[in-house]
C-alpha cells in the first residue's frame, strides 16, 4: 500500500484505515493523515504518504500566482454590493451572488 518501513498494511477492500499523525517536512507541524485520505490515496494508487501539511501544499501550489483581484459593482437587481473578478462595463448588468443564483434557478 504505502511505501514506508513503518506501514506494513496490505491493501484490499477490507483494509481498515485509522487516522495517523504525521510531521510536515516544510513547517515541522504535526498534521493528521485521515482514514478517508488514506482510502483516497489507496484508490488512486498513490504509494507514498503526504510529506507536507495541507497549508504548506496549498502555499507551494499557489506560489508565483498573483492574488486574485476583485472589483466592486452595484447589483442590477437589488442594488447591493457585488464583488466580481472582472472589470465591469456599463453595457452589461452585474449581479451579486444571491441575485445571480436566483436568476440561474429561474432560467433552469
N, C-alpha and C positions, 0 to 999 in steps of 0.2 A: 504494500500500500504506500506508505511514505518512506522515503529513503532516510532513515535516521536510526542510528545504532540503539537508541532507547525506545524505539517504536517497533514492536515485534508483532503487531496485529496482522492477521491475514484477511484480505478483503474478500467478502462475499456478501450476499444480500442479508445475512443475519448478523453482520458486524454491528456491535453496539458502540456508538461513539459517546464520549464524555468530554465535557469542556476541559481544556488544557491551558494552563498559563504559560506564556512564552515571554521572552525578553526581546525587545526591539533592538536590532543591530545599529540603528541610527541614533535614537534618543536614549536608549537604555531603560525605558519604562517598560513595565510589565503590561501585557495585553492578553485577552482571552481568545483562544482559537476555539470557537464554539463547536458543539457537536454538529450543528447544522452546516457550518462552514466546512467541517471535516467531511461530511457526507457529500457536499457540493464538490469539494476537491477530488474525492474518490470517483464521483460520477463523471467528472471531466477528465479523469486520468492524470491529474496533477500528482507528481511523485514527491514533491518537497513541501514541507510546511512553510507558511509565510515567515519571512525573516524580519519584516518591519510591521509596525502597528498601522492601523488604518490612517491615522493623521499623517504619518510620515510617507505612506504610499501615496496619499492624495497630494501632499506637498510636492513630491517628486513628479507625479503625473502632471501637475499644473505649473511646474517650474518653467519659466520662459514664456508663459501665456500672459498676455495683457489682461488686467482685470476688466470685467465686462462694464461698459459704460451705460448708464441708464439716463433716460430723458424723462421729463415730467410734462404731461399734457393734460388738457381738460377733457373728460369723458363726454362724448357726443350725446349719450343718453341721459345720465344722471347729473352731469356737471361736476362730478367728483374728480379727485386726482387720479390720473392713470400713469403708472411708471412703465415705460416701454424701453426696448433695447435698440430702437431705431430713431433717427431724427424725424419727427413728424412733419408732414407737409400740409398745407392748407387745402389741398384738393381731395383729401380722403379723411373720413371720420376716424377717430381713435376712441377706443372703449376701455374702461377699467376692467379688471379681471372678472368681477361679478357680472357686469353687463355683457361682456364678451361671452361668458359661459351661458348666460340666459339666451342670447341671440343664437348661439350654436345649438342649444337644445330646441329652440323654437323652429329652426330650419331642418333639423334632422330627426 
